[in-house]
Amino acid sequence: MLKKQWVCYMVDEVTFVLKLLEDNWTSNLSAGLTGHKPASTSVNFIDVRSIEPQKGRRVDADEKAIIIVYEDSATISHPTIDWGVRNEEYSFTVHLRVLHQKDWTVLTYSRDRLQSLYQIVRSIIEKNGLRPKVTVSGNTYTAETIEITSRNEANDRGKRLLGYKMGVTMKRFGRTT
């Protein structure tokens, strides 16, 4: 007897943010610094919840910059008496990481590359800040707003690893319950 396989096309919020970045990466490269505009093939987009091999665990940062997205919190409220709709607010960390290669002769190369990654991600989020949407398997998913709320340094000099941790908030309003 054959088992029926269920395919779920719902997109969770972390996947939404990752898809938004991946799908808009090439069209926003002009926001990066000259000489430091990595193609999407030079960036490893990571969902830390993934169980795929080489995804979500230790990854090789020697050849690619790394962008990790994870959810920090979610808040749900019901603004109507009958709880007929809900408002959702999600907080994420978008962690940008660049490893400085020993053979790079310019000592600021990794710092400039990190700055370029930040400018590209910022450009994507700002241009899609109002009513962002992504398409997965032919289905389109939307939110009302997405915005950067903070940025913090996250460096490890001993490992030659430079990074920024960006706080990002996404809101969805009036979702039916």
C-alpha positions in Angstrom: 0.0 0.0 0.0 1.4 3.4 -1.0 1.6 6.1 1.6 0.4 9.5 0.6 3.1 12.1 1.0 2.0 15.6 2.1 3.7 18.5 0.7 3.4 21.7 2.7 3.8 24.9 0.8 3.6 27.1 3.9 6.6 29.3 4.3 7.8 29.9 7.8 9.2 33.3 8.8 12.9 32.5 8.7 12.5 31.0 5.2 10.6 34.1 4.2 13.6 36.4 5.2 16.1 34.0 3.6 14.2 33.9 0.3 13.8 37.7 0.3 17.5 38.1 0.6 18.4 35.4 -1.9 15.8 36.4 -4.5 16.8 40.1 -4.4 20.6 39.7 -4.0 21.7 40.2 -7.6 19.4 43.2 -8.3 20.9 45.0 -5.2 24.6 44.4 -5.8 25.1 48.0 -6.8 24.6 49.0 -3.1 27.9 47.2 -2.2 31.4 48.7 -2.3 33.3 48.6 -5.6 35.5 45.5 -5.7 33.5 43.8 -2.9 30.2 42.9 -4.5 29.9 39.1 -4.0 27.6 37.3 -6.4 24.9 35.1 -4.7 27.1 32.1 -5.5 29.8 33.7 -3.3 27.4 33.9 -0.3 26.3 31.0 1.8 22.7 31.7 3.0 22.1 29.5 6.1 19.0 28.6 8.1 20.4 27.2 11.3 17.4 24.8 11.7 18.3 23.0 8.5 19.2 19.3 8.7 20.7 19.2 5.2 24.3 18.1 5.0 26.7 21.2 5.2 23.8 23.4 6.2 23.2 24.8 9.6 26.3 23.3 11.2 29.9 24.1 10.9 30.5 25.5 7.4 33.6 26.4 5.5 33.9 30.1 5.4 37.2 30.1 3.4 35.6 30.7 0.1 32.2 32.2 0.8 30.7 34.9 3.0 28.0 33.7 5.3 24.6 35.0 6.1 22.8 33.3 8.9 19.1 34.0 9.7 17.4 32.9 12.9 14.3 33.9 14.7 14.7 35.5 18.2 11.0 36.0 19.1 7.4 36.2 18.0 4.6 38.2 19.4 0.9 37.6 18.5 -2.0 39.8 19.5 -5.7 39.6 18.7 -7.0 43.2 18.3 -10.7 42.3 18.0 -13.1 41.1 20.7 -14.0 37.9 18.9 -10.3 37.1 18.1 -11.3 36.9 14.4 -7.9 38.3 13.3 -4.4 38.3 14.7 -1.4 40.6 14.3 2.1 39.0 14.3 5.5 40.5 14.9 8.7 38.5 14.4 12.2 39.5 15.5 15.2 38.0 13.7 18.9 38.1 13.8 20.6 38.3 10.4 24.3 37.5 11.1 26.8 38.5 8.4 30.2 36.8 8.6 33.4 37.1 6.6 36.6 35.2 7.2 39.9 37.1 6.5 42.1 34.9 4.4 45.8 34.7 5.3 46.8 35.2 1.7 44.9 38.5 1.4 47.6 41.2 1.2 45.2 44.1 1.9 44.5 44.0 5.6 41.2 45.9 5.3 39.8 43.6 2.6 37.6 41.5 4.9 36.3 44.7 6.7 35.4 46.2 3.3 33.7 43.0 2.2 31.7 42.9 5.4 30.6 46.5 4.9 29.6 45.7 1.4 27.5 42.7 2.6 25.8 45.0 5.1 25.0 47.6 2.5 23.5 45.0 0.1 21.4 43.4 2.9 20.3 46.9 4.1 19.3 47.8 0.5 17.2 44.7 0.1 15.4 45.2 3.3 14.8 48.9 2.8 13.6 48.5 -0.8 11.2 45.7 0.3 10.3 47.3 3.6 6.6 47.9 2.8 4.7 44.8 1.7 7.6 42.4 1.1 6.7 39.2 -0.8 8.4 36.0 -1.8 7.3 33.2 -4.1 7.9 29.6 -3.2 6.6 26.7 -5.4 4.3 29.1 -7.3 2.7 30.4 -4.1 3.2 34.1 -3.0 3.6 35.0 0.6 3.5 38.5 2.0 4.1 40.6 5.1 3.1 44.2 5.9 6.6 45.5 6.9 10.2 44.4 7.4 12.8 46.7 8.8 16.3 46.7 10.3 16.1 47.7 14.0 19.8 47.4 15.1 23.3 46.4 14.1 26.1 45.1 16.4 29.7 44.1 15.8 30.4 40.4 16.2 34.1 39.9 15.6 36.6 37.1 16.6 40.1 38.4 15.9 41.7 35.1 16.9 39.8 33.3 14.2 40.1 36.3 11.7 36.3 36.3 11.6 34.5 39.6 11.2 30.7 40.0 11.5 27.6 42.1 12.1 24.5 40.9 13.9 21.5 42.8 12.5 18.2 43.0 14.3 15.3 42.7 11.9 11.6 43.0 12.6 8.8 41.7 10.3 5.1 42.5 10.9 2.0 40.9 9.6 -1.4 42.4 10.3 -5.0 41.2 10.1 -4.3 37.5 9.6 -7.6 35.5 9.9 -7.7 33.0 12.7 
